Structure formats: structure tokens, C-alpha cells
Amino acid sequence: MFGSVLPDNAQAALALLGQNKPFPADTYLAGGSALALQLGHRRSVDFDFFTPTPFNAKKLSKSLSALGVFQEEVALGISLIGIFQGVKISCFQYEYPLIHRAIAYQNIAIAHPHDIAPMKLVAITDRGVKKDFVDLYAIIHQGVSLDEMFIFYEQKYHLLESNKYTILKALGYFEEADQTDMPEMLIPLTWEEVKGFLSKESMQLAKKLLEGTTSAAWAAH
């Protein structure tokens, strides 16, 4: 793991959470920080936790306040957002299962890139933010093809047939993302490179889809 992708206060906060485990037992870290810890491609400064287990946001807020300095921002039902030890943190109930075994780090479960990839595909269809496109670029360059990401999306959400063209369009639409901040990179990479690469990849996958030459596993769905 690349712990140095996190600022010092975030590393300390994560260690504190791992030692004391205030979240439900099956909670895992996903999002950009989970991916950056594994790939080391960029800095990340916040924590996105997910759990399949319903929880009481107010009770979790109190647990975090007892553990350290916690400023609650949102605590509604099964969603909690706030600042813990100076670090932006969120925890949501998330019904969709992990499709790959999580990885242990600092006594915390970290979602595998095979789970983070489809979550990032969802993210780019909901909003346009540079860091999500950067993360998809990094995952592909770790050997996970866009074709495979779509398979993981189907395994996780069972919604590929209805959403595949929306995702392909989102992979080549950057107008909103152009207005957002580029994350601090730890590898040589520009935004123009990300856009060019993902545009090419999505066009190639769209062509394969039209020709009926996507992977057998995808076609089976």
C-alpha cells in the first residue's frame, strides 16, 4: 500500500479508525483514497466508507465524537458526513455487494480495484469530476480493460444492459470535468492525456459493442 498518498493527518485518522472500529463490522473504504492507497497514482484527502448493514447515523456520529474531534455535517438515517480529525469522512449504507475480496490495511477493509472501477463508472454518469476520470485511467493502466470494467459493473449492479450507452457517452464527455480541479498527481499525467486516452478507449469499446465482439462474459448478460 502507498500510505504516503494521504496527508499525515489522514494517515493518523485512518489508523485511529482501524484501531477502534467505530463502523459496522462489514464496513469498507472505497473511493479515491482506497484506490490511491493501492495504486499510488495521486494524492487523496478524504475517506468514503460503505457498509451493506443498516446503521444509525446519529449513533455513529456520537461514536466518532467520542473517538476524536468530529464535526457532523449530515446525519440522516443511514448516511453520515462530517470532518474527523480534520479529514472529510462519509459513511453510507450501500446495498450493492463487493464482487472481490477486500484488502486489509491498518485493520480496515479496502475495496479492491475491481469494485472501485464500476463505482467510478457510476460516478462519471452522475457528475463530471477530473479525479474520477483520472482514477479510471489509472485502473486501466494497471491491466484492467474497459471491457472488463463493464463486466464488473454488471456483476455489481446488474444494470449494464440499460446503462451501457450512457456510460460510454459519459466516458467521452468532459465539459463539466474541464471546470473541476485536477488532483495532485504522483505519476506524470496531464488532463489532456486522460481525455484523449478515455475517448479512444470508449470509442473502441463502442465499436466492439456494435460489431458484437465484446467479451463472451459481457455478451452473456
C-alpha positions, 0 to 999 in steps of 0.5 A, spaced: 500 500 500 502 507 498 500 510 505 504 516 503 498 518 498 494 521 504 496 527 508 499 525 515 493 527 518 489 522 514 494 517 515 493 518 523 485 518 522 485 512 518 489 508 523 485 511 529 479 508 525 482 501 524 484 501 531 477 502 534 472 500 529 467 505 530 463 502 523 459 496 522 463 490 522 462 489 514 464 496 513 469 498 507 473 504 504 472 505 497 473 511 493 479 515 491 483 514 497 482 506 497 484 506 490 490 511 491 492 507 497 493 501 492 495 504 486 499 510 488 497 514 482 495 521 486 494 524 492 487 523 496 484 527 502 478 524 504 475 517 506 468 514 503 466 508 507 460 503 505 457 498 509 451 493 506 448 493 514 443 498 516 446 503 521 444 509 525 447 515 523 446 519 529 449 513 533 455 513 529 456 520 529 456 520 537 461 514 536 466 518 532 465 524 537 467 520 542 473 517 538 476 524 536 474 531 534 468 530 529 464 535 526 457 532 523 455 535 517 449 530 515 446 525 519 440 522 516 438 515 517 443 511 514 448 516 511 453 520 515 458 526 513 462 530 517 470 532 518 474 527 523 480 529 525 480 534 520 479 529 514 472 529 510 469 522 512 462 519 509 459 513 511 453 510 507 449 504 507 450 501 500 446 495 498 450 493 492 455 487 494 463 487 493 464 482 487 472 481 490 475 480 496 477 486 500 484 488 502 486 489 509 490 495 511 491 498 518 485 493 520 480 496 515 477 493 509 479 496 502 475 495 496 479 492 491 480 495 484 475 491 481 469 494 485 472 501 485 472 501 477 464 500 476 463 505 482 467 510 478 463 508 472 457 510 476 460 516 478 462 519 471 454 518 469 452 522 475 457 528 475 463 530 471 469 530 476 477 530 473 479 525 479 474 520 477 476 520 470 483 520 472 482 514 477 479 510 471 485 511 467 489 509 472 485 502 473 486 501 466 493 502 466 494 497 471 491 491 466 484 492 467 480 493 460 474 497 459 471 491 457 472 488 463 470 494 467 463 493 464 463 486 466 464 488 473 459 493 473 454 488 471 456 483 476 455 489 481 449 492 479 446 488 474 444 494 470 449 494 464 444 492 459 440 499 460 446 503 462 451 501 457 450 507 452 450 512 457 456 510 460 460 510 454 457 517 452 459 519 459 466 516 458 467 521 452 464 527 455 468 532 459 465 539 459 463 539 466 470 535 468 474 541 464 471 546 470 473 541 476 480 541 479 485 536 477 488 532 483 495 532 485 498 527 481 504 522 483 505 519 476 506 524 470 499 525 467 496 531 464 488 532 463 489 532 456 492 525 456 486 522 460 481 525 455 484 523 449 486 516 452 478 515 455 475 517 448 479 512 444 478 507 449 470 508 449 470 509 442 473 502 441 469 499 446 463 502 442 465 499 436 466 492 439 459 493 442 456 494 435 460 489 431 458 484 437 465 482 439 465 484 446 467 479 451 463 472 451 462 474 459 459 481 457 455 478 451 452 473 456 448 478 460 
